[in-house]
Amino acid sequence: MENFRIYNPVELHFGAGVVKKLGSLASAYGNKALLVYGKGSVKRNGSYRETLQSLLDAGIEVVEFDGIKSNPIIEDVDAAADLGRKEGVSMIIAVGGGSVIDSAKIIALTIPVSHSGWEFLDGSEKPLKALPLIGVLTLAATGTEMNAAAVVQSDTHQKKIGYVHKLMYPRHSFLDPTYTCSVPENYTAYGIADLIAHALEAWFGEGEASLSDRFIIAIIKEALKYGPALMKDLENYALRARIMYAATCALNGMTVPGKKSQDWGVHNIGHTLGVKWDLAHGATLSIVYPAWLKLQQDRIQDRITELGSALFGCESVEDTIYKFEYFFKLIGCPITLSQAGIQCSKADKDDLHRIMQLNQVDGIHHKLNEEDYRFLIDHMA
């Protein structure tokens, strides 16, 4: 078991009606906020209205930036940062799912400087300060609400980069499961796939830590038990709450103590699918994971079998992979590109291979080579 340090400064507020507290807490950071959100769902589920009202009741002036995409792009981040800079905002309020909160994290770093946020992601600049960020989560999936990570895409560079910095921890995150009750069936399923993928990245990380492994198994079991039930009853608050909390725990740092690292190979591959086809992030993960497990089945047979035994009572790698494929299909996620409506030609495969090379797709612990790229592409198609 490796030495470890646990640090997570996010104050999490969970449950129905918690956003009513937001304005009074936000007033500690100033009197002018940049309110960032996506393309309209927040105005249907009540989160926008209730967040805005709470801010106005606290006497906080609000400047709005909307239109953040589900695969967030650096152009929107830079535009929002420019607006926030011109308006002299003192904080960022992000209302939405992972794409919105991820974007807001980079916006918070970029407002204090004059260059593009991309220069933080590509490593050419280092952040020295950030505006305070408060998140209001409307989609259970990425876990961004309780970590210091963000993923943003550049269409110009054909790259999607994950970035981690302690300045990007939200000061507060508000999680009202009510806001997720209107999330459509497909994105509900993609969120479940995303939280499972985060847990699996920790399971296949480097190092042995039995208690962390038990946390991982418990989180995945929560998704396996309540995910299918939720898909049949999308407005069930209790089920939404269970999945929302599981998604937060899957990436808030509690699955890795005692390990050297997680392994982000599957996420890195998924990002390339998002770059090429603009697929929803969770859908890319349900496509990649079965292919990745097949690639690794002879390399880490014992680790995969241990996982299958703990989750499904399986006794073989093949059965474990089948069970994951069955579950993803059960909740409505694609496990191949063709199931996602993409007919992958030889030219498409070659272009995807090029994008994987351009993004230097690899795992942290389980390394990938050119032959692995071809295997994965063929098995994802």
N, C-alpha and C positions, 0 to 999 in steps of 0.2 A: 504494500500500500504506500502510495507516494505522499510526501508532505503536501499540505494544501492550506490555502487561505480562503475564507469565505467573506465576500463583501457585496452587499446589495442594499443601496440606500433608498430604493423606491418604496414609497409609502402607498400601499395598495388599499383601495376602498372597494369592497365587493358587496353587491346585493342591490335589490330594487330601491330606486330613489336616491342612491348615494350622490348623484351629480348635484343635488341641491346644495351640498357642502362646497362645491368647487369654487364659486366666486369668492367666498370668504377666505379660503386658503390661497387663492391666486392673488388676492390683494396684497399679500406679503411681498410679491415680486414686482410691483409697480401698478400703474393705472392705465396701461395701454397694451392690448394683446393682439397678436396675429392669429386669427382663427383659420386653421387649415383643414380642408376636408376634400372629399372626392366628387363624385358626379351626381349626387342626388339622393342616394338611399338614406343618408342621415336626416334628410328632411321628411322622409316617409316614416322612419322608425321612432321619431321623437327626440333623438339624441341631440340634433342641432338646436332645436327649439329650446330644450331644457338647459343645455349648456350656455347658449346665448343669454337666456333669461337670468341664469345664475350670475353670469359675468356682469350684466347690466345692473342687476339688483345690488351688486357690490360696488357700483360706481366705476367700473372698468370700461374704458373706451375700446371698441372692437373694430379691427380692420380685417377684412375677409379675403382669403385666397382659396378658390375652389378648382376642381377639375383634375386632382391627382389621379393618375391612372392605376389600374390594378397591377401592372408591371411598371413601377414608378421610374420616371426618367429624370436625368440630371437637368434637363432644360427647365422643367417645372420647378425643381428645387431652386435653381438659380433665379428664376423669375420671382418666386415667392420671397427669396432672400432679398432681392432688390427692392421689392415692395416694402418689406419689413424695415429695411435700412432707411428708405426714404421717409417712411412714416414714423420712425423713431420708436418702434415698439419695444417693450421691455420684457416680453415673454411670448412663448408659442403655446397655443392650445390646439391640439390635434384631435379631431373627432373622426374616427373611422377604423378601418382594419390595419393590417400590417403595413400595407403600402403607404398609407397616410402617415402613420406614426414613424415609420422608417424615414420617409421624406422629411418629416418635421425634425428628426434628429440631425440630419445633415443641414437643414435650414438653420437650426439653432447654432451650429458651428460656423455657418457661412455669413450670417448677418454681420458679425463683428469684423469681417475682412472684406477686401475688395476683389478677390479672385473667385473663380468658379469653385463650387463644392467638389467638383471632380478632382481637383488637385489634392484634396484630403484623401479621397479614395485611391488614387493612383500612387500615393506616397510621396509626391513632390513637395507637399506642404504638411506641417504638423499643427494641429489646433492648439491654441493657448487658452481659449475661453469659449464659453457658449452661453446663449440665453437660456433661462429656465424653461423647461418643457413640462407641460401637463398633458396627459393622454386620456381620452375617453374612448374606450374600445367598443367596437360594434361587430367584430367578427372574431370568433374563437379559432385561432390557427397558429400564428407565428410565434407567440410568446414575447413579441417585442415590447409589450407593456411593462415587462419587469426585467429587462436586460439592457446592455449598452451596445447593442449591435444594430446595424442597418444594412440593407441591400438596395442598391440603386443601379439602374441600367443607363448606358450611353448608346443610343442608336448609331451615333456617328462612329464610335470606336468599336461597335459590335461586341461590347463587353458588359457583363453584369458582375459587379464587385460587392463582396461583403466587407464591411468595415466595423471595427470594434474600438471604442474609446470610452474611458470612464466618464468623460464630460457629457456623454449622450444618455446617461441614465435619466429617465423621467423623474422629476421631483415627486409627482403624484400620478397615479393611474387609477382611473375610475372604471370599474367593471360592473355594469348592470346587465345581467343576462336578458332582461326584457328587450334590450336593443338588438339582440341576436335572433329574437323569435321571428322576425320577418326576413331573415337571410334565406334565399332560395335554396332548393334542394341540392343543386349541384355545388354551390359554394359551401354549404354546410358539410357535404361529403369531403370536399377538398380540404377544409379545415381539419377534419378528423384525420385525414391522411397526413397532413402536415405535422400534427402533434405526434403521431406515431413515428414519423420519420425523424423528428428531433430526438425522441427517446432512443430510437435505433442508432442514431449517430453516436449517442453516448455509450450505448451497449457495445458497439464495435470500436470504441476508442481504445487507446493504449493504456494498459495497466489493470491491476486487479483491485477491486474495491467492492466487497460483497454487499455492504449496506447500500451503496449507491446503485448497485445492480438490482437490489430489491425495490428501491424507489422506481427504477426504470420499468420493471415488470409490473408494478402496481399501476403506474400511469397508463401503460399500454392496455392492461386489463380493464381499466376504467373505460377506455375508448372501445374496446371489443364488446364490453357488456352494454354500455349505454348508447353507443353510436348507432347500431341498427334500430334500437327502440326510438331514438330521436328521428331517424329518417322516416318513420311511420307516423310521427306526431310532432311536426316541426314547431308548433307553438307551445310545446310543453315547457314551462319555465324551469321545473326541477331538473329535467334532462339537459336543457340548455346550460343551466348552472354547473352541472357536473362536468360537461364537456369544456366549458369555459375555464374552469379551475384547472382541469387536467392539462389544457393547452398552455396555461401560464406556468405550471410546474414543470412541463417538459423542457422549458428553456429559460429557467430563472437561476440556473447555476447549481441546483441541488442534485442533479444526476451525475455530476462529474467529480466531486471531491474524492481524493484518493487515486484518481487517474491522471495520466500525463496529459491527455487530450481527448477530445471527441474526434470523430473522423468525418470530415465534411465532403467526402468524395461524391456521394449521391446528390447532395445539394448543388455541388459545383456542376455536375452533369445536368441536373434539372435546370440550372440557370441558362445553359446553352440552348435548351429546348425553348425556353422563354424568349431568348434573344431571336431565334430563328422564326418561331411560329407564334409568338405572343400568347403562349398557353398559360392558363392559370397556374400559379406556382404549385398548389397542392396536387393538381392533375399531373404535373411533370414528375412529382415524387412517386405517385402510385405507378407511373410508367417505368421509372428508373429502378425502383427498389427490387422488383422481381428479377430484372436483368442483372443487377449488381450481385444479388444473392447467388444467381446461377454462375456468374463469373467466379465468385469466391468459394463455391461449394467444396472444392477440393483443397483449397488453401487454408480455410478456417472451419473445417468440418465440425470440430468439437464445439466451437463457439456458437455456430448456427444451430446445432443440435440441442445444445443447452438452452438456447432461447426457445426453440420449438417445444421442448419438454416443459419449460416453465409456463408457457402461454397456452399451449394447445394439447399437451400430453403426447406430443409426437416423439417418435423414436428415430427419425431419419431427417437428413437435410432436405430430401425431395418432398417429404410430407410437410415440413415447415414452410417451404417455398409455396407449395400448393395452398396451404392454409392462408397465407398472406394474400395470394392472388384471389382466393375465394372471398376473403373478407372485403378487399378493395372493390371487387365486382358487386358484392352484396349491397354495399352502401352507395353504389353508382359511380365509382371512380374508374377511369380507363386504366388498363394495365399494358396497353400497347398504343403506339401512335395511331394505328388504324382504327382502334376503338375511340380515339379522340377525333376521328374524322380526317386524319391526315394520311394520305397515300404517299409513302416515302419512296420516291424514285431513286435510281442510282445517283443522279445528279444531286438530289436532296441529301443522300447519305454522304456524298463527298463534301458537300458544303457544310454539313453538320460536323464532319471530321475536321474541316478547316477551322470552324468556330471553336471547337474543343481545343485545338492546338493554339489558336489565338488567345484563348482564355487560360491556357496552361492548366487544363482540368486535371485535378489530382486529388487523392486523399491525403490526409495528414499522417495516418498510420498505415493504411493499406494503399500502397502506391499503384498508379496506373501507367501503362505504357501504350505505345501506338497499336499494338496487337489487341490490347484490352479495349481501346476505343472502338475498333472494328467489331469486336465481339458484342460490345454493349449496343452499338448502333443496330446491328443485325437483330439482336434479341428485343430491342425496343420497338422496332418497326412493326 
